[in-house]
Amino acid sequence: MHYIEVGTQNYRRVIVSMLLGSIVTFAVLYGPQVLIREFSREFNVSPSSAGNIISFSTFTLAVAMLFVSIFSDAWGRKAIMCSSLFMTSMFTVLSSFSPSFPWLLAFRLLEGLSLAGFPAIAMAYLNEEVSPGSVGRVMGIYVSGTAVGGFLGRVLISVLTEFFSWKISLLVLGLCSLGCSLLFWILLPKSSHFQPRRISLTHAISGFGAGLANKKLLSLYMIGFLLLGTYVTLFNYLGFPLSRPPYDLSQTVIGLLFVFQLVGSWSSIWFGRWADRYSRSLLILCGITCQLVGSLVTLYGNIWLTIVGITLYACGFFAGHTVASGWVGRIAPAGHKSQASSLYLLFYYTGSSLVGWLGGQFLGAYGWIGVVLFLCGLLLLMAALLKPLWIAGEKRASAIK
């Protein structure tokens, strides 16, 4: 059986489908991020408590992906991804009727569980179906779709919340997600290389054990943990300084500023291509440097410099995640690729929950400068984690190419 090659009709269908799936997943997951300040004010809770609107979903998403990967080996990739997107859309619609903050958090927990089916399987599907020489490029487009989804969700919610209410914004988001989920089901080609296996806890545990025992994979998992953790922290709490002097921006304008985050996502496409040709360690280090510089620039209190800062920060994040996530698929042993991808995503989304929550504590105690210094420390730690990959893994990664 042949792989899906660049330029074919199935390749175009895969690209469009993955973009749609990413839009639904990340619009629902991160769209409410712009409401953290609103929830803190309306429900009279602390910034870190309001930030649980993101942390709760990302935590249950991280845990659920471990189990999803087990069932996907038996039930197939497309069926689980489609079910995930439809269920997520329905929970989003229901969340718009939440009578209180605890109810809203409960629906966000359910959304996290249902969301797991798409990101846990998407990387495994792409590694199985797309030509090996083009995986880096397709992974870059897939990751850029996560930025498009996050941006569209944030802007939609910001505008509708300012003119109507947060409940209306979540209702519209859920209905739009249902439409995108239907198109995903229609367009995505069925798996050709997927070989169903009997559900085996022994096989799954063996795969997870192999992933955790591999030092290069473990370094990539920790990098993923810090990548999303630092990224979510900055954008979780950026609305607090932007709504105060010297900025004094409205909810809608703050939401529209995420367009510069979308611009940064283009780095995922370029770095995805470069990952098939150049040193992956060096590319990830370039991404970390962009994040470090971008976070420091936001301290100057000038809106134009802040825009430059968040654009650089987004460029660095998407570059790092594209290279790291694609590298996991290359290093992982045959037969355990879905477990390796799930472990990467477990660390990745756990970082979003834990680091994102901890960032709220720094905001409450030390203000925005405390958040930025906290992020800089984690970014330097991330750079240190590249050392074993640089020394022991780069030659083998080049050989695999």
N, C-alpha and C positions, 0 to 999 in steps of 0.2 A: 504493500500500500504506500502511496506517495504522500509526502508532506505537503502542507499548504504553502505555496510559493508566492513571493511578492509579485503583485501585478495581476493575479488571477481573480476571478469573481469571488471565490470563497475567501480569499485574503481580504478583499474589500468588505465582505459580510462580517468576517471576524472583527475587523477594525471597528466598524459601525456598532456591532453588538457589544463589544467590550467598552466602547465609549458610553453606550446607553446604560449598561450595567454599572459602570463606575459612577455615572451621573446620579442614578437612583441611590446607590449605596452611600456615596459621600455627601450628597445633598441632604439626605435624611440624617446621616451621622453627625455632620458638622454644621448644617444649616442653623440649628438653634444656638450655635456658639455666639452669635451676635446678640442673643437675648439674655446672656448671663447677667449683664448689668441690670436689665429690665426685671429679671426674676429676683435678683438681690433686693431691688427696691420694692417691687410689688408684694413679695412674700416675706419681706423683712428677714432675710437670711444673709449670712456672710458671703463674700465673694467666693471663697473656697467651697462653701456649701452649694451655692448657685452653680459653680463649676461642675458639680456632680451630674448636671444635665448631660455633660459630655463624658465624664469619667465612668458613670454607671454603664453607659452603652458600650464604651470601648472595653471595659473589663469583662462584661459577659460575652462580648464578641470574641475576645481573646481566648477565653476558656472554651467556648462552644466550638471554635474552629478545630480544636484537637479531636473532638468527637466527629465532626463533620467529615474530616479527612478519612476516618475509618469507614464510614458509610459510603463515601463517594467511591471507594475502591470496589464496592459491591454493586451500587445502584447506578453508577454513571455520573458523568460531569454535568451534562446539560440539565438533566431533570432536577438536580439539587440546586443549581444556580437559578433556574426559573422559579422554583418553589420559594427560594430565599427572597427573591425580589418581590414576588406577589405578596407574601406574608408581611414583609417589611412595609410595603405600601399600605396595607390594611391597618397595621398597628399605628402608622403615622396618622391615618384618618381618625382612628379611635382616640388617639392622644389629644386631638384638638377639642375633645369634649371633657377633658380632665377638670374636675371641680376644685382641685387643690394641688399644691406642690408635691406632696407624697404620691398622689395619683399619677402625676406627670412623670415622676421618677420611676414609678412602677412600669409605665408604658415604655419608658426609655430602656429599662432592663429587658423587656420583651423584644424591643427593636434590636438590641444588641445580639440577643440569641438568634433571631431570624436573619439578621444581616450576615451571620457567619458563613452561610452557604455560598456567597459569591466570592469574596476575596480569598477564602481558603482554597477554592477550586480553580479560580481563574488562572493563577500562575501555573498550576499543574496542567490545566487544559492547554495553555499556550506552549509549554515545554514539550507536550506530547504531540500536538498537531501541527505546529509551525516548523518550517525548515530550520534546523539548528543554526545555520549561518545567519538567520534573520530574527532570531529570538530577541536579541538585544534591542533591535529597532522596534519590534512589536511591543516589547515590555515598556519601552519609552513612551509609546503612544498610549498604552494602557495606563501608565502612571500619570501622564498628562490629563487623561480623562478623569482621574480622581480630583485633580485641581479644578477642572471645569465643573464637576459636580458640586464640590465644596463652594465654589464661587457662586454658581447659580442658586444654590440653596440659601446662602447667606444674603444675597441681594434680594431674592424673592421674599424672604422672611423679614428683612429690614424694611423694605418698602411697604409691604402689606401690614406689618405691625404698626408703623407710623401712621398710616391712613385708616386702618381698621383696628385690628387687635392681633395678639399673638395666636389666638385660637383660630382665627380666619386664616392666618398665614400657614399654620400647620395643616389645616384642612386642604388648602389649595396645593400645598407641597405633596400631600398624600395622593391626591387625585392625579396630579401630573406624573407622579411616580408610577401609578398604575398603568398609564398610557405607555410610558417608556418600557415597562416590564413586558407588556404585550408585544411590542416591537422586538424586544430582545428575544423572546420565545420564537417569533416568526423567522428572524434573520439568522440566528446563530447556527452554523453547520453542526451536524451531529458528529460525535467523536468517531474517528476512523482507527486510531491507534490504541484506543482504550481497551484493555483486557480485564473484564470483570473478575474479581477474586471473591472467594468466600470470606465473610466477615470473620476476622481472626484477631482477637485481642493479643495473642502471642506475636503475630506479625506486626501489629501496630506498636506494641511495647518494644519490640526489637528495632523497629524503625526509629522510634523516639530515642531509644537508648543509643543507637548508632549516631544520630544527629547530635546528641549531647556529648558524646565521647569524642567527637571530631573537633579538635581545637580550632581549626579554621572556621568551621561552621559556628562554633560557640562564640567566637569573636564577632562574626557577622550578626549573630542574634543580639549580642549586647550593643552593637552599633545601631541596629534597628530599634532597640529599646530606647536609646538616647536620641536617635534621629526624630522619631515621632514625638517623644516626650518633650523635647526642647521646642519643636515646631508648634505643637498644640499649646504649650504654655504661653508662648509669645502672643499668639492670636486669641487665646482665651481671654487674656486680661488687657490687651491693647486698647479695648474700648474704654477702660477706666481713665487713663490719662488723656485720651482723645476727646472725651466728653467734658473735660475740665480745662481751665486756663493753662497755657495760652491758646489752646485749640478751640474749645467750646463747639465741637461738631455735633450735628444732629444724628439720630439713629440711622437715617437713610444715607447720609454722607459717609458715616463710618462703614456701613455695609458696602457702599460703592468703592471704598478704598481697597476692597479685596480684589478688585480688577488687577491691581498691581501684583498681587499674589498669583493671579492667573497668568500674567506675563512671565513671572518667574518659572511657571510650569514648563515653558518651552525648553528649559534646560534639560528636562527629562528626555526629550526627543534627541537632542544633540549628544547628551552623555550616553544614551542608550546605543547610539551608533558608534561612539568612540569606545564603548566598553568591549566591542567586538574586535578592536584594533590596538588599544593602548593599555597601559598599566591600570588595573582597576583600583589598586591602593592609592595611586597618585590622583586618580579622578575623584575618589571619595575625599581625600585630603583637600582638594580644591573646593569641594562642596562645603566642608567644615569651615574653611577659611572665609568663604562667602557669608556663611551664617554668623561667624564671629564678628566680622566687620559690620554686617547689617544690623546686628543687635546693638552694637555700640553707637552706631549712627543715630538710633532712635532717642538717644539721651539728650540731643542738642536742643530739643524744644522747638524745632522749625518744621513746619508741615511738609515742605519740599524735601528736606533731608530725611524726614521720617518715611516718606514715600520711597526714596532711594533705598533706605534701610530695609524696609519690608520686602522690596523687590529682590534685593540681594539675598535676604534671608530665605525667601521662597526658592530662588535659584539654587542655593546651596542645598536645601532640603531635598528638592526633587531630584537633583543630580545624585546626591548620596543614596537616596532610596532606590532609584532606578538601577544603579550599579550594584548595590548590595543585594537587592532582591533577585536580580538576574544571576548574580554570582552564586547564590545559594543553590539554584537549579543546576548549575554547572558542577559544583563540588559534590552535591548529594549523590550517594550511590544509587544505581539503578534498582528499581523496586521499592525505594523508600523516598522518592522525590516529593510525594504529597505530604508525607510526615515531616520532611525537612522544611518544606514551605510553610506548613502549619506551625512548626516550632518558631520559625522566623516571625510569623505574624502574631504568635502568642506573645513573644517578647515585645514586638513592635507595638501592639495595642495595649499591653500591660504598661509599657512606658508612657503611653498617652494618659492612662488613668492615674498612675502613681506620681509621675513627674508633674502632670497637669495639676493635680490636687496640691502637691507640695509648692508649686509656683504660686498658688493662691495664698498660702501661708506667708511666703516672702512678700507678696504684695501688701497684705494686711499689716505686716510688721515693719517693712522698710520702704514701702512705696515702689514706684516703677524702677528706680535705680537698683533696688534689691533684687527684683526679678531679672534684670539684665545681667547683673554680676553672677547670680545663680546660674543663668544660662551659659555664661562664658566659662564657668568652672566645668560644667558638664560637657561643653564642646571640646575643651582641652583634654578631658578624660576620654572622649570619643577618639580624638587623634592618637592618644596613647594606645588604644585598642587596635590600631592599625599595624602596630609593630610586628606581632606574630604573623599577620597576613603578608606583610611586606617581605619578611625574611624567609618564611617557610612556605608560603602559599603562592607567591606570584609566578614562579617558574612553572609550577604545575598548572596554574590557571591558564597560562599562555599556551602550554602544551595541549590543554583540552580544547582551546580554540582551534 
